[in-house]
Amino acid sequence: MDEFAIINRYFTGLGPKLPEVLEVQGDDCALLQIKYGEFLALSVDTSVADRHFPTQADPWAIGWRCLAVALSDLAAMAARPIGFTLAITLPDANEAWLTEFSRGMRALADATACPLIGGDTTRGPLSMSVQVHGAVKSQHHWRRSGARAGDKIVLLGPLGLAHLGLKMMLKNPAAALDRNSWNRAETAYMLPRPLVAEALRLSQGVNISAAIDVSDGLLADLQHLLASSAVGAEIDLKRLPVQPALIKALGVEAALKASLHGGDDYALLMTLAEDDFELARSLCPDLVSIGRCVAGAGIRTLEGKVLDPQGFNHFSK
């Protein structure tokens, strides 16, 4: 197959039709119609074989994962998905692999109402870049820069399981082949769930002052939010939702470290006024309060211990 046959067979008509998408085939660009009072939110993520996922991993899961990590950025802005583009580099045109990859991607595209609207296909080492497009109401969009001293710091989504799942797959690469055999940790790493629906629900009813998705580690991403907002934070480690499976697999101390520093969680970290917390929790019952913003800089525990915002970094030594 040539690149056009690959596009027509595996990536044409992927995801639902939306009224905002005026054209998806036959022209050099897709056209998106944004309503008055909405911003267009754009984000791009690149996934590289043996850097972000094992080369031998279940291709259905690879298709899901590379779209999921990009959609998580839209969730962090409270943006409604309206389409994505895919630039994929393939070592060869393996029909069985492409069938499963496109099925996994389609499953998430359908679940989040985010159609594929364009892209590029080329030959080389396996990688894919996904650019997501979202629409966000001008009065409801979230930024990293709005947190204020006194705001609660809240978390939605699990921590640390993806870190454990990656460790398990590195230890036993053969386990990556079949998603039906994965445990909770391996599933958390390879099949993250972008919290788009939850973010949209919260944005309609609650004044979220700042938000970020947790991709590089809780403390690392919290520090990004704090730096943008020019505030510091106090974290209550006792309120941190450390997963029992982490404690069982790693022990208490290592489980806490994984929860604070492990990456690839794609949870949502947000700040809001204390008076808005109960309303937010009524909309998302799994929401937990883990601390508060304070004047100053840096992250400390309630007891005053300084926490190192170390997280994942592609170019760290």
C-alpha positions in Angstrom: 0.0 0.0 0.0 1.1 3.6 -0.7 0.4 6.4 1.8 -2.9 7.4 0.1 -4.2 3.8 0.3 -3.3 3.8 4.0 -5.1 7.0 4.6 -8.2 5.9 2.7 -8.4 2.5 4.3 -7.5 3.2 8.0 -8.0 6.9 8.7 -10.9 8.2 6.5 -14.1 8.9 8.4 -12.5 8.3 11.8 -14.7 9.8 14.5 -18.1 11.5 14.3 -19.2 14.3 12.0 -19.5 17.6 13.8 -21.1 20.8 12.5 -18.0 22.8 13.4 -16.0 20.8 10.8 -16.8 22.2 7.4 -14.4 20.1 5.3 -12.2 17.1 6.2 -11.4 15.5 2.9 -10.2 16.7 -0.5 -8.7 20.1 0.4 -5.3 21.1 1.7 -6.7 22.2 5.1 -9.7 21.3 7.3 -12.0 24.3 8.0 -13.4 24.8 11.5 -16.3 27.1 12.3 -16.0 28.6 15.7 -19.0 30.3 17.2 -18.9 33.9 18.5 -17.8 34.0 22.1 -15.6 30.9 21.8 -11.8 30.5 21.6 -10.0 27.8 19.5 -7.8 25.8 21.7 -4.8 23.9 20.1 -2.3 21.4 21.5 0.0 18.9 20.0 1.7 15.8 21.5 4.2 13.4 19.9 4.4 9.8 20.9 7.7 7.9 20.0 8.1 4.1 20.1 10.2 2.9 23.1 10.0 6.4 24.6 6.3 6.8 25.3 5.1 3.2 24.6 6.8 -0.2 23.9 7.2 -0.9 20.2 5.7 -4.3 20.7 2.7 -3.0 22.6 -0.9 -3.8 21.6 -1.5 -1.5 18.6 -5.1 -0.9 19.6 -3.8 0.6 22.9 -1.1 2.7 21.0 -3.9 4.2 18.9 -5.9 5.1 22.0 -2.9 6.4 24.0 -1.5 8.8 21.5 -4.9 10.5 21.1 -5.7 10.4 24.9 -2.5 12.2 26.0 -3.3 15.1 23.6 -7.0 15.2 24.6 -5.9 15.6 28.2 -4.5 19.0 27.3 -8.0 20.1 26.1 -9.4 18.9 29.4 -7.0 21.1 31.3 -8.4 24.1 29.4 -12.1 23.0 29.7 -12.2 22.9 25.9 -14.7 20.8 24.0 -13.0 18.6 21.3 -13.9 19.4 17.7 -11.2 17.5 15.8 -7.6 16.3 15.6 -4.9 15.8 13.0 -2.5 12.9 12.9 1.0 12.8 11.5 2.2 9.2 11.6 5.5 7.7 10.7 5.5 4.0 10.0 8.4 1.6 9.4 6.2 -0.4 7.0 2.5 -0.7 5.9 1.6 -3.6 8.2 -2.1 -4.1 7.6 -2.9 -6.1 10.8 -1.1 -3.4 12.9 -2.8 -0.5 11.2 -6.2 -2.1 11.5 -5.9 -2.4 15.3 -4.2 1.0 15.7 -7.0 2.8 13.9 -9.6 0.8 15.8 -8.1 1.9 19.1 -7.9 5.5 18.0 -11.5 5.4 16.6 -12.8 4.1 19.9 -11.6 7.2 21.8 -12.4 9.5 19.0 -16.0 8.3 19.1 -16.2 8.4 22.9 -15.0 12.0 23.0 -16.7 13.2 19.8 -13.4 14.2 18.3 -13.1 13.3 14.6 -9.8 13.0 12.6 -9.8 15.9 10.2 -6.4 15.7 8.5 -2.7 14.8 8.9 0.3 13.2 7.2 1.7 9.7 6.6 5.4 9.0 6.0 7.9 6.1 6.3 10.5 5.9 9.1 10.9 5.0 12.8 7.5 4.5 14.5 6.0 7.7 15.9 2.9 9.8 15.8 2.1 13.4 16.5 -1.5 14.3 17.3 -2.7 17.9 17.3 -6.1 18.4 19.0 -8.5 21.3 18.3 -11.1 22.3 20.9 -13.6 25.1 21.4 -13.9 26.8 24.7 -16.3 29.5 25.8 -14.5 32.7 26.5 -16.0 33.1 30.0 -15.3 29.5 31.0 -11.8 28.7 29.8 -9.2 27.6 32.3 -5.6 28.8 32.6 -2.6 28.0 34.8 -2.3 31.6 35.9 -5.5 32.3 38.0 -4.8 30.7 41.3 -4.9 32.9 44.4 -3.6 32.6 47.9 -6.4 30.9 50.0 -7.7 28.8 47.1 -8.1 25.1 47.6 -5.9 22.7 45.5 -8.0 19.8 44.3 -7.3 16.7 42.3 -9.4 14.5 40.0 -8.0 11.2 38.9 -5.6 8.5 40.2 -1.9 9.0 40.8 1.1 6.7 40.5 -0.6 3.7 38.9 0.8 4.6 35.4 4.3 4.9 36.9 3.9 1.3 38.3 2.5 0.1 35.0 5.5 1.4 33.1 7.9 -0.3 35.6 6.0 -3.6 35.1 6.2 -3.4 31.3 9.9 -2.6 31.4 10.5 -5.6 33.6 8.4 -7.9 31.4 8.2 -6.5 27.8 6.1 -9.4 26.6 3.2 -8.3 28.8 2.7 -5.3 26.5 1.5 -7.4 23.7 -2.1 -8.1 24.9 -4.2 -5.4 26.5 -6.7 -8.0 27.7 -4.0 -9.4 30.1 -3.1 -6.1 31.7 -3.6 -5.3 35.4 -4.9 -1.9 36.6 -1.4 -0.3 36.6 -0.5 -1.5 33.1 -3.9 -0.3 31.9 -3.4 3.1 33.6 -0.1 3.6 31.7 -1.2 2.4 28.2 -4.9 3.4 28.3 -5.2 6.7 30.1 -8.6 8.3 30.2 -8.7 12.0 29.4 -11.1 13.7 31.7 -12.8 15.8 29.1 -16.4 15.2 30.2 -15.5 15.9 33.8 -13.8 19.2 32.9 -16.7 20.4 30.8 -19.1 19.5 33.6 -17.1 21.5 36.2 -16.5 24.5 33.9 -20.3 25.0 33.5 -21.0 25.2 37.2 -17.9 26.1 39.1 -15.4 28.9 38.9 -12.1 27.0 38.6 -9.4 29.6 39.1 -6.5 27.6 37.6 -5.9 24.1 36.1 -3.3 21.8 34.6 -3.2 18.1 33.7 -0.8 15.8 35.5 1.5 14.4 32.9 5.0 14.9 34.3 4.2 14.2 38.0 1.9 15.8 40.5 4.5 18.1 42.1 6.2 19.0 38.8 2.9 20.1 37.3 1.7 21.8 40.4 4.9 23.9 40.4 4.1 24.9 36.8 0.7 26.1 37.9 2.1 27.9 41.0 4.8 29.6 39.0 2.2 30.9 36.4 0.0 32.2 39.3 2.8 33.6 41.4 1.7 31.7 44.5 3.0 28.9 46.7 1.3 25.8 48.1 0.9 23.8 51.2 0.1 20.1 50.6 -1.6 17.8 53.1 0.1 14.5 52.4 -2.5 12.6 54.4 -5.2 13.6 52.0 -3.2 12.5 48.9 -5.1 9.6 47.3 -2.3 7.0 47.3 -3.7 3.9 45.6 -3.8 0.7 47.7 -2.3 -1.2 44.7 0.7 1.0 44.8 1.3 0.4 48.5 0.9 -3.3 48.0 3.4 -3.4 45.1 5.9 -0.8 46.3 5.5 -0.2 50.0 4.3 2.9 51.7 7.3 5.2 51.1 7.8 4.3 47.5 4.0 4.5 46.8 4.0 8.1 48.1 7.0 9.0 46.0 5.3 7.5 42.9 2.1 9.5 43.6 4.1 12.7 44.0 6.6 12.3 41.2 5.4 9.6 38.8 4.2 10.8 35.4 1.6 9.8 32.8 -1.3 10.0 35.2 -3.4 12.5 33.1 -5.3 13.5 36.2 -6.6 17.1 36.6 -5.1 19.4 39.1 -7.2 22.5 39.8 -7.6 25.4 42.2 -10.9 27.0 43.3 -12.3 29.1 46.1 -13.0 27.2 49.3 -16.7 28.1 49.1 -17.0 26.4 45.7 -15.5 23.0 46.8 -18.8 21.3 47.8 -20.5 22.3 44.6 -17.5 21.0 42.6 -17.6 17.7 44.5 -21.3 17.3 43.8 -20.5 17.5 40.1 -17.5 15.2 40.4 -17.7 13.0 43.6 -14.2 11.7 43.2 -12.7 15.2 43.5 -10.3 15.4 46.6 -8.8 18.4 48.3 -5.1 18.0 48.8 -4.0 21.4 50.0 -4.2 25.2 49.5 -2.4 28.0 47.7 -0.4 30.4 49.9 1.5 33.6 49.4 5.1 33.1 48.4 6.6 30.4 46.3 7.4 26.7 46.4 5.6 23.7 47.8 5.6 22.7 51.4 3.8 20.2 53.6 1.5 21.4 56.4 4.5 20.7 58.7 6.7 23.0 56.8 8.8 20.5 54.9 9.9 21.7 51.5 8.9 19.3 48.7 11.1 19.0 45.6 8.9 19.4 42.4 11.0 16.9 40.6 9.1 15.1 37.7 9.7 13.6 34.3 12.0 15.6 32.0 12.9 14.3 28.5 16.4 15.9 28.7 17.3 15.3 32.3 20.5 13.3 32.8 
